[in-house]
């Protein structure tokens, strides 16, 4: 399985992609990506979209909420590469666009945490 780093706008590796699964720097599953490059959390909530620069971005204001998707089966954790290539040159973001890994990393959480989890009865 090929592991690809995803970067913040500062050039730091903020997540890792082993298609279609997203992982944090500890190798824990935090989300998934659709064929249309849309990013969802482990609970199936829309997070943003993957760019060609390998950043996860989203519009600051969503005009219509995206429907929740059923997440794929939980994958095993992965081993993060010990060396990571430098980030590509990235374009500036407008105020209406948010870098999820930099400004809202809590949107990509593991299965055992997250404020959008269903309450236990």
N, C-alpha and C positions, 0 to 999 in steps of 0.2 A: 504494500500500500504506500503510495507516494504522499509524503507530508509536505505541504506548502505553507510557508509563513504568510500571515496577513499582518499588515502594518498599520500603525497609527499615523496621523499626519506629521508627527514629529520624527518618524522613521524607526520607531521601536516595534519589535514584533509583539503584537497584542493578542494574537490567536493563531491557531494552526488548522489547516484544512486537509482532511483526508476524505475526499469527496465520497458521499455528500455530507459527512460529519464535520463539525467544528469542535475544536478542543481548546482549553486554556493552556497556560504555560506549564501546568502540572500534569498534562495529559488526560484531564478529565473532560468528558463530553459536556458541551455547553450549548449546542445548537445544530442546525442542519441547513443545507442550501438546496433550493429547488433547481430544476433544469433551467428555469428562467432567471437564475442568479439572485433570487430573493432569499433573504436570510431569516430564519425562524429560531426561536428559543427551544430548549428541550421540551417545553410545555406546549409548543405549537403556536406561540404568539409571534406576530410579525415584528421583526427587529429592524430591518433595512434591506439594502441591496449591496451586492459585491461589485466593485468597479474593476476596470482593467488594471488599475494601479495596485490592486490587491488591498483595498480599504473597504470597510463596511460603513456605508453612509446611509442616512435617512433624511427625509424632509423634516424640518423643525415642527411643522404643523401638518398633520395628515388630514386631508379634506374628507375622506371617507375611510373608516377603519377597515383594515383587511380582515377577512375571516380567519378564524383559528384553524390550523391544519393539524391533522393527526400525525404525530411524530413517528419516524421510523423506529424499528426495534432498537433498544439500547445497545450500542457497540461496546466492545472491550476498550479499556483505556489504551493509549498508545505511548510509545517512547518518543519524547521530543528530541529532534536532532541537536547534537552538541554544538554545531556551528550553523549559523544562519546567515544567508547572503545579505548584503546591504540593501536597504529599501530603494526602490526606483525613485527617480525624481517625480514629485507630485505637484499637481496644480493647486492653486489656492482655492479655498472653499468660500462660497458666499455665505452671508449670515443665515440664509434660509436652509442651509445644509449642515447637518450634524455628523461629526466623526464619532460613530458609536463606540469604538474601542477606546477613544480618548476621553470623550465627554460623558458617555452613558454606559460604561462597561457592565453595570449591574443588570442590563437587559439580557446579557449572555451569562447566565448562572448555571450551576449544576442542578441535578434533579433534587437534591436534598435541601436547597435553599431557594429563595425568591419570593417576592411579595405577591406574585400573581398565582401562586399555588392555591389549590382548593383547600378550604379549611377541613380539618379532621373532625369527625363527629364523635 
